[in-house]
Amino acid sequence: MRTFDSVIGHKEIISHLRSAISMGKVSHAYLFCGEEGAGKNLLATIFAQALQCEKRGTDPCGVCSSCKKAEGGNHPDIIRVTHEKPASIGIEEIRSQLVEDVGIKPYTGPYKIYIVDEAEKLTVQAQNAILKTIEEPPAYAVILLLTSNAEALLPTISSRCVKLKLKAVSDTMIKNYLIDACRLPDYQAEMDAAFAQGNVGKAQKIATSEEFSQIRDYALRILKYSKDMPMQELVETMKRLAQEKETIYDYLDLFLLWFRDVLLFKATWEVDNLVFKQEINAIRERARSSSYEGLESIINAIDKAKSRLHANVNFELTMELLFLTIREN
């Protein structure tokens, strides 16, 4: 069973939750905010298990009857709200699983805890239904709302919750975790940690993904040979990327890390702080052939490409402009 000590990062939030438990000042509503993979679900789960633990400590003990039920996913007083439509959580689902259920006292534990994942998908009607419960909750009720977009929630809900914003975890902590837990070699752990940008879940996912390894290898090939690539091959490259639209942001993030390495190496001529250390020969060559202004233009062009794709600007045109900028500089 996971405890707060096993969580990578988020020490301030953990300290707050432990204090709330030990001082008996548990709020009726918490809002866990952070991107997908940041650890919202893990923190909420450990918090719920600790609140119900029969040992009454600040962490779940893992051995009592309550902890065993919680670990098996069948604790009657830890309710995970589910929804059928992938894009929304409707009022009927909230009514049947939370609003109408909250009046029934806990079966075994001191609390009745509701975990609402993807709370940004709650319809306005569903949010209003929850709001009434948050405003006048039974003493034993604790509602944990988990969201990657707090702006999608009504201000009246946000203002009544204890807001816990998950911050990025340091690259060093993620790297050490990947080396210890995933048995990655040092250079790969460093690269995956840098790419994850403070998100432990994302780091874990890419560290164990064969698909990501292929994306990384292809991205490096494009970066190393784009300057000398014939136009026909560049067109073929863009066609292949167009077929992989769901992974294009991974490619763009890899491009960004690479050119930041080139810029850093050009400024310092030091290898130690580079993400792609094993590609030092190609990085050195690119640093010699590109100016500072050229590299900054490329980095700005990658950021612009990401913004354009988010805004649904034509894919082929966006990528063509990016590749032209990379070649010209």
Salt bridges, closest charged atoms under 4 A:
ASP5 OD1 - ARG18 NH2 3.02
GLU12 OE1 - LYS167 NZ 3.41
ASP59 OD1 - ARG18 NH2 2.79
GLU92 OE2 - ARG95 NH1 3.04
ASP101 OD2 - LYS112 NZ 3.15
GLU118 OE1 - HIS83 NE2 3.21
GLU118 OE2 - LYS121 NZ 2.99
GLU135 OE2 - ARG160 NH2 3.22
ASP186 OD1 - LYS175 NZ 3.32
GLU190 OE1 - LYS175 NZ 3.72
GLU190 OE2 - LYS277 NZ 2.64
ASP192 OD1 - ARG216 NH1 3.07
GLU233 OE2 - ARG221 NH2 3.10
GLU236 OE2 - LYS239 NZ 3.80
GLU244 OE2 - ARG240 NE 3.21
ASP253 OD1 - LYS306 NZ 2.51
GLU279 OE1 - LYS224 NZ 2.87
